[in-house]
Amino acid sequence: MSQPDPQRPEAQSAQNAKSWSESIRELHELYCHCTDQTLSLRFDRERLWYEFLRAGFGAADLKRVVTYLQKEIRAERRNVGALKLSNLLQLDRFEEDLNISRVRLKPAASHPNPTVQPPLDPEIDDQQRQRIVDELRIFRQHLRRNGSAS
């Protein structure tokens, strides 16, 4: 029997089917490894993986999203169900999670520390400052005495 001619459409189709099949199997194994699960690769799952590949996603994308979701689950911002294969391979959501996993958030604007004392007014010398503090102390005592009399 002769070898198939790689230029013929039937041969290219068979080669594509083999590469698709290998890619699907590899992705499924990667998913099972990353999530520490053992799932059989049935036809319905093969179809999900096929659509995943057809949409242009690959192993690096899968690993990134699974890692991102695991981090979110540990931080209790996502439910563990997000890692279910049937949920993960909903392509719209996968794409959104992939994009979110790539986002770099800007650091929060720092707020000035309100406990920092304002600088002293250079126009007031230490003697004036002490006199003002004493007057405030006397005024507070006066208020306390009047407050208790009412």
Beta strands, then each sheet from edge to edge (+ up, - down):
end
